[in-house]
Amino acid sequence: MVDSNLGHSSCAMMNCCGLLTFEKEPVPLKSIEVELEVRDHVATVVSTLNYENKEDKPLEAVFVFPLPGDAAVCHFSAQIGQTQIVAEVKEKQKAREEYDDALSSGQQAFLLEESDESPDIFSLSVGSLPPAESASIRLEYVTELAVQADDGLRFCLPAVLNPRYQPQGSEDALFQVTSVPASLVPYSLSFSARVSSPRPISKVESNCSLDPLQYLNTDQTQATVKLAAGHKFDRDVELLIYYKDAHQPTAVVEAGQASAELGSLMGDPVVMVSLYPEFTQSVMSSMASCGEFVFLVDRSGSMDCATNNTEQRESRISSARDTLLLLLKSLPMGCYFNIYSFGSRYEHIFSKSVEYSQKTMEEALKKVKEMEADLGGTEILEPLKHIYSQPCIQNQPRQLFVFTDGEVGNTKEVIDLVKKNSGSHRCFSFGIGEGASSALINGMAKEGGGHAQFITGTDRMQPKVMQSLRFALQPAVVDISVTWDLPKEVSVTVLSPPITTLFQGQRSLIYAQLTGQSAEAAEGCVTLKYSLAGHPSENQLHFSLRPAVDAGLTVHRLGARTLIRSLEMEEREHRGQQGGGVKEKVVQLSVQSGVSSSFTAFIAVNKDNGEAIQGPLVQRNIPTALAMDCFLSSATYGTCKMKKSAPLPIIGTFQKFSRWVGDRLHKKHFSSLAQHGAMASQDFPAAVPEQPPRDPLLQLVSLQEASGCWLLDPALAAALGQTNEEMEKSKPEKASSEVWATILALIWLHGFKMDAKDEWELLAVKAASWLQAHKAPCVSECVDAGNVLLGCSVKKEALGL
């Protein structure tokens, strides 16, 4: 067998045509067909990969590809001619040995395994595919759909797999990732979805071109949609599904597998409880005025890529700078903050978190303006360790905001560190751009008791980040407990980890195994209790214990996946200690449930293929898509000076080399060859001209004082499209300059930027609070005069005054 960790020799850029790899090698993978079935908020995904060997020698095809980080892979089979082989889940090393033995004896074999380091990367090996033979691989997984701020449900089919940065000194080998620019992906993708729900489906949106939504019944509770032909692999396929009614608490009881033993996870019924806690408006409006806000920003080379697919082509680092401006202006007076940035090394603006004031805000913003994607690779672990080593500030709860494109190799190590420190902070994470690791972004937020957001397609980063800041400013929910009221003959084993955080409108999922027989019409009840801002609350959900009809084993598999992930984390925490036995539990549960884990793999061997396949196997690595902008940003830098301390690693493909170059370079040490015709000297870095914010909204926001007010000056006049003389002349006589300026800014925001209210709402609340605190006279007169000056008709009440 060819070693799948061995890369090919590097090559120069070349024009490719037909089904060839970047290195002009034939690709045996011809097409991928994906069928998605969504039932309410749970998705079942079936992918069929069609292979054909058009070479004159037997092949082994290795395909490393992304899946959602929380997917439960539950079926893997191969169809060769009329023969179907269904894979079994086995302990990973045994599965690998069985695969190797099969290939050595001339048999066909198929191996599917999860990366040891990141649960969102899988490797599929198709072994001993003879000349002129075809094979279809069927892969199935189930996953929950995340609830978005606008109540949409998000499904993402990862199509882009950017090379993951492996920190120096790391001993764990990742799968060899072969990537090519999206336009050169040599196989096709077809995608169709069927959506069904108890509630009507109002719409389905996507970042990709879709054929029109087709309803299957008159009450619009079932519909199908397809990806339009010609998908370019330049982005992940994202669906946003909207139902007509708001999400409601539900409980689904699923019958156990008839062939499984009673008392086992697969033999007993399993219930999936979905809770949507609603907080009272009075509590929701009481924003915290304290906290320690720590912002950790990725400045690796890949942050120079475009954030999304809009015409502006704004880079990720530029979007991060604009977002930090909004965040810093929206922080409450009296809080503490600091900003860290990282690449191959990390920096911080202050040696420790400082109190938020006009002086510290201005100092931070000055540094933020200078931030570039110039710190090399993506080593997030060390800055996190440093942040966690800093003592917490009394009565200032720590809130950590992490911005990254998520291209790291040590995902599990990072998530374990966040969990270890979960008692001292909340972590809000943001995955930027195509190919961001869902395992990393979701894992950090889940273990850090925060909230995860993804910025892809045409998304703007700012509204999503400001939503998370609103979550962070909400009073923390404490004393969370879940109790079960069941018939005495039924016992419950909770499969999910304890709920540690609750947010308004966000779903909390609980999986539980129900053991024992109950009467036909028996009911159960689950009660969620918690305390918010000193107010104890509880939500109850009554549900029937009768299993749903024709539910399959989806809930069992999701429950098993949840328990497997918890046990894997427990195993990593106690690795090396005596008498653990946790790994054995994971393997046993994975084999029993048929759900993959980091310690198991799917293996299928075709023992009925007659004669042994003769001749040495040739390996073909199937490429995945690399975000094109990242490829270009790293491939066009030209010659560069490299630090002697950074040895060039042996990297198998040109595109990975060029990405490595892009991540390693300090761009302040050189200028583009295309612009200057020669390399700028490392000793004379080019000055970066300071440019005003492009967006009028950001221009206005940048002028706000830390206290919340604006100053009456020419800069404000320019931002509002007025002259300084016009503003001075229109000012009511009794109004102070700051009051007049602040009311003008609020009128302009409400009059011209309501479509971006999510971005400026918090800083407007701060401005209104400043006005109220100063008991400003003649507010009504100022609002009337401001409306006349700016040509608006905004009411005083709308301004919060």
Buried (B, 14 or more C-beta within 10 A) or exposed (E): BBEBEEBBEBBEEEEBEEBBBBBEBBBBBBBBBBBBBBBBBBBBBBBBBBBBBEBEEBBBBBBBBBBBBBBBBBBBBBBBEEEEBEBBBBBBEEBBEBBBEBBEEBBBBBBBBBBBBBBBBBBBBBBBBBEEBBBBBBBBBBBBBBBBBEBBBBBBBBBBBBBBBBBEEBEEEBBBBBBBBBEBBBBBBBBBBBBBBEBBBBEBBBBBEBEEBEBEEEEBBBBBBBBEEEBBBBBBBBBBBBBEEEBEBBBBBBBBBEEBEEEBBBBBBBBBBBBBBEBEEEBBEBBBEBBBBBBBBBBBBBBBBBBBBEEEEBBBBBBBBBBBBBBBBBBBBEBBBBBBBBBBEBBBBBEEBBBBEEEBBEBBBEBBBEBBBBBBBBBBBEBBEBBBEBEEBEEBBBBBBBBBBBBBBBBBBBBBBBBEBBEBBBBBBBBBBBBBBBBBBBBBBBBBBBBBBBBBBEBBBBBBBBBBBBBBBBBBBEEBEBEBEBBEEBEBBBBBBEBBBBBBBBBBBBBBBBBBEBEEEBBBEBBBBBBBBEEEBEBEBEBBBBBBEEBBBBBBBBBBBBBBBBBBBBBBEEEEEEEBEBBEBBBEBBBBBBBBBBBBBBBBBBEEBEEEBEEEBBBBBBBBBBBBBBBBBBBEBEEBEEEEEBEEEEBBBBBBBBBBBBBBBBBBBBBEBEEEEEBBEEEEBBEEEEEEBEBBBBBBBBBBBBBBBBEBEEBBBBBBEBEBEEBEEBBBEEBBBBBBBBBBBBBBBBBBBEEBEBBBBBBBBBBBBBBEEBEBEBBEBBBEBBBEBBEBEBEBEBBBB
